[in-house]
């Protein structure tokens, strides 16, 4: 008896013992944090399709392009001021107006008779064309010489549907390089008296050019009250001294003729062999070709 009671007393003397609490239920463990529930690919695709359908239902129907309409960026590109990609940048930045109203919408459609203003300048939608001709004799750039001589436009007929015109004038006896374009800015640029791009002419005279006259020409001269600057004049190698090379900036062939006539030489023939960096290489007489992109850039950058 005493032993049992003593045991009971010992057991009762440790009420806070962990052993006495082992029968109590333990608290539930905290759940581990879980990431977002993965969506099956097929479910994801179905959801995306449903969202796109709702989005399209809420949009206004896309207007169909008419036969006389063109995208604004293509209109700008055709005008020759920049590429379509660059045109999109200008449109988004608000630098383009259609009929006086700023347009920033991508894919905006315009008609060919709309007035498009690009960064302050009015554009024309016609694509710029640049053609180089090696002109033969008996063709003229003039339109008022009757039917006796044919016009140079006959030589480039069929090259383009654009309304092109030659840069500068050539009479029936002048041969060589002639540029055609519908770029009115370029035509104006190369016909200004102060433009600085060089042209090279081979001139055939009725007699040998005196050396003293050659030196006088090389120093420049005054014609009809205007100073003419000659970059270079020389005899042509392995040719008679009646064959002369002349380098100057004017594209007016009449000036070339007048230079030699002022020294009492008759000019039999003038052949333009170089025009602002363009040459007759691989271009036979009477043939034409389109200028390359690099040649167009060089002409636009020419002073």
C-alpha positions in Angstrom: 0.0 0.0 0.0 2.6 2.4 1.1 4.6 1.7 -2.1 1.7 2.4 -4.4 0.8 5.6 -2.5 4.4 6.7 -2.8 4.3 6.0 -6.5 1.2 8.0 -6.8 2.7 10.9 -5.0 5.8 10.8 -7.2 3.6 10.8 -10.3 1.5 13.6 -9.0 4.5 15.7 -8.1 5.3 16.3 -11.9 2.1 17.8 -13.3 3.9 19.7 -16.0 5.9 16.8 -17.3 6.0 16.3 -21.1 5.1 12.7 -20.6 1.8 13.6 -18.9 0.9 15.8 -21.9 1.8 13.3 -24.6 -1.8 12.1 -24.9 -3.0 15.7 -26.0 -3.6 16.2 -29.7 -0.9 18.3 -31.4 -1.8 21.5 -33.3 -2.1 21.1 -37.1 1.1 22.1 -39.0 0.9 25.2 -41.1 0.4 24.6 -44.8 3.3 25.3 -47.1 2.9 28.3 -49.4 1.9 27.2 -52.9 2.4 28.9 -56.3 -0.4 29.8 -58.7 -2.2 26.8 -60.0 -0.8 25.9 -63.5 -3.3 26.2 -66.3 -3.2 23.5 -69.0 -2.1 24.8 -72.4 -5.3 23.9 -74.1 -7.3 25.8 -71.4 -5.0 28.8 -71.8 -5.5 28.8 -75.5 -9.3 28.6 -75.2 -9.3 31.5 -72.7 -7.1 33.6 -75.1 -9.4 32.9 -78.0 -12.5 33.8 -75.9 -10.9 37.1 -74.9 -9.9 37.9 -78.5 -13.5 37.2 -79.6 -14.9 39.6 -77.0 -12.3 42.2 -77.9 -13.3 42.1 -81.6 -17.0 42.2 -80.8 -16.3 45.5 -78.9 -14.4 47.0 -81.8 -15.8 48.9 -84.7 -15.7 46.9 -87.9 -12.5 47.6 -90.0 -13.2 49.7 -93.0 -12.4 48.1 -96.4 -9.8 49.8 -98.6 -11.3 51.4 -101.7 -9.6 51.1 -105.1 -8.5 54.8 -105.0 -7.1 54.6 -101.4 -3.6 54.0 -100.1 -2.1 53.6 -96.7 -0.7 56.8 -95.3 2.8 55.4 -94.7 2.9 54.1 -98.3 1.8 57.5 -99.6 4.6 59.1 -97.7 7.1 56.5 -98.9 6.0 56.9 -102.5 6.7 60.6 -102.3 10.3 59.8 -101.7 10.9 61.6 -98.4 11.5 58.4 -96.3 10.8 54.7 -95.9 7.4 53.3 -94.7 9.0 52.4 -91.3 10.2 55.9 -90.8 6.9 57.3 -92.0 5.2 55.3 -89.2 7.4 57.1 -86.7 6.5 60.5 -88.1 2.8 59.6 -88.1 2.9 58.5 -84.4 4.7 61.6 -83.4 1.9 63.8 -84.9 4.0 65.4 -87.7 1.7 64.3 -90.5 -1.6 66.1 -91.4 -4.2 65.0 -93.9 -6.4 67.8 -95.2 -5.2 70.0 -92.4 -6.0 67.5 -89.6 -3.1 65.7 -87.6 -3.2 61.9 -88.0 -1.6 59.5 -85.6 -3.5 56.3 -86.5 -1.5 53.4 -87.9 -2.9 52.1 -91.2 -4.8 55.3 -91.9 -6.2 55.3 -95.5 -5.9 58.3 -97.7 -7.1 59.1 -101.3 -4.7 60.3 -104.0 -6.5 63.7 -104.1 -6.1 64.2 -100.3 -3.7 66.9 -99.2 -0.9 65.3 -97.1 1.4 67.6 -95.2 4.6 66.0 -93.9 6.7 67.9 -91.4 5.5 71.2 -92.9 5.8 70.2 -96.6 3.0 69.1 -98.9 3.6 65.8 -100.6 2.7 64.2 -103.9 2.0 60.4 -103.8 3.8 59.6 -107.1 6.8 57.4 -106.6 10.0 59.3 -107.6 11.8 57.9 -110.7 15.3 58.6 -111.8 16.6 57.5 -115.3 19.9 58.0 -116.9 20.1 58.2 -120.8 23.2 58.2 -123.0 21.6 60.6 -125.6 22.5 60.1 -129.3 22.5 62.9 -131.9 19.4 64.3 -133.7 17.2 64.3 -130.5 16.4 67.4 -128.6 15.0 68.4 -125.2 13.0 71.2 -126.8 9.3 70.9 -127.4 8.9 73.8 -129.9 11.2 72.8 -132.7 8.5 71.2 -134.9 8.8 67.8 -136.4 12.3 68.1 -137.8 14.0 66.6 -134.8 12.6 64.0 -132.4 12.2 64.6 -128.7 14.4 62.8 -126.1 11.3 61.5 -124.3 10.9 59.0 -127.2 14.1 57.3 -126.1 12.8 56.6 -122.6 9.2 55.8 -123.5 7.9 52.8 -121.6 10.4 53.2 -118.8 7.7 54.5 -116.4 4.2 55.8 -116.3 5.3 58.8 -114.3 5.5 62.2 -115.9 9.3 62.6 -116.1 11.3 65.5 -117.6 15.0 65.9 -118.4 17.4 67.9 -116.1 18.7 70.7 -118.3 18.6 71.1 -122.0 20.4 69.5 -124.9 20.3 70.4 -128.6 20.3 68.0 -131.4 24.1 67.9 -131.8 24.8 67.4 -128.1 25.2 63.8 -126.9 25.9 62.1 -123.7 24.4 61.8 -120.2 21.0 63.2 -119.5 19.0 62.5 -116.3 15.2 62.2 -116.4 13.0 62.4 -113.2 9.6 63.4 -111.9 11.4 64.9 -108.8 10.8 68.6 -109.3 13.1 69.5 -106.4 16.0 67.7 -108.1 15.3 69.3 -111.4 15.2 72.7 -109.8 18.4 72.0 -107.8 20.5 71.1 -110.8 19.3 74.0 -113.0 20.1 76.7 -110.5 23.1 78.8 -111.5 24.8 78.4 -108.1 24.7 74.6 -107.9 28.2 73.0 -107.4 28.2 69.5 -108.8 30.7 68.9 -111.6 30.0 67.9 -115.2 32.6 66.8 -117.8 32.3 67.5 -121.5 34.3 66.4 -124.5 34.2 69.2 -127.1 35.1 68.8 -130.7 36.2 72.0 -132.4 36.7 72.9 -136.1 40.4 73.6 -135.5 43.1 73.0 -132.9 42.7 74.9 -129.6 45.7 77.2 -129.2 47.6 76.7 -125.9 47.2 80.4 -125.0 43.4 80.2 -125.4 43.4 77.0 -123.3 45.2 78.9 -120.5 42.7 81.8 -120.7 39.8 79.4 -120.5 41.3 77.7 -117.5 41.4 81.0 -115.6 37.7 81.6 -116.2 35.9 84.2 -118.3 32.9 86.5 -118.4 30.0 85.7 -120.7 27.1 88.0 -121.1 28.0 89.8 -117.9 28.3 86.5 -115.9 31.5 85.1 -114.5 32.1 81.5 -115.6 34.4 79.4 -113.5 36.2 76.5 -115.2 37.4 73.7 -113.0 39.7 72.1 -115.6 40.3 72.3 -119.3 42.8 70.1 -121.2 43.7 68.4 -124.5 42.5 64.8 -124.7 45.3 62.2 -124.8 46.0 60.5 -128.1 43.5 62.9 -129.9 44.0 66.0 -132.1 44.2 69.3 -130.2 40.8 70.0 -131.6 39.4 67.5 -129.0 39.2 69.2 -125.6 38.0 68.1 -122.2 36.2 70.6 -120.1 35.1 70.3 -116.5 32.7 72.9 -114.9 29.7 73.0 -112.7 27.0 74.2 -115.1 24.5 71.8 -116.7 23.7 74.4 -119.4 25.3 73.1 -122.6 24.9 76.6 -124.2 27.5 77.9 -121.8 30.0 75.2 -123.0 29.4 76.2 -126.6 29.7 79.9 -125.8 33.1 79.5 -124.1 34.7 78.4 -127.3 32.7 80.6 -129.6 34.0 83.6 -127.6 37.5 82.6 -128.8 36.2 82.2 -132.4 36.1 78.5 -132.5 33.2 76.6 -134.1 31.9 73.8 -131.9 31.1 70.7 -133.9 30.1 68.3 -131.2 29.6 68.3 -127.4 29.5 65.0 -125.5 28.7 65.0 -121.8 30.7 62.1 -120.3 30.1 62.7 -116.6 27.2 64.3 -114.7 27.5 64.8 -110.9 29.4 61.6 -110.4 27.4 59.6 -113.0 29.4 58.2 -116.0 28.6 56.4 -119.3 30.1 53.1 -118.1 28.2 50.1 -119.5 25.6 52.5 -121.1 25.8 52.4 -124.9 24.6 55.4 -126.9 20.9 55.5 -127.1 20.3 53.3 -124.1 18.9 54.1 -120.7 18.9 52.6 -117.2 17.4 53.4 -113.7 19.7 54.9 -111.2 20.7 52.8 -108.3 19.7 53.7 -104.7 23.2 54.8 -103.9 23.3 57.0 -107.1 20.1 58.7 -106.1 21.4 59.4 -102.6 24.6 60.8 -104.1 22.6 63.1 -106.3 20.4 64.3 -103.5 23.5 65.0 -101.3 25.4 66.7 -104.1 25.9 70.4 -103.5 
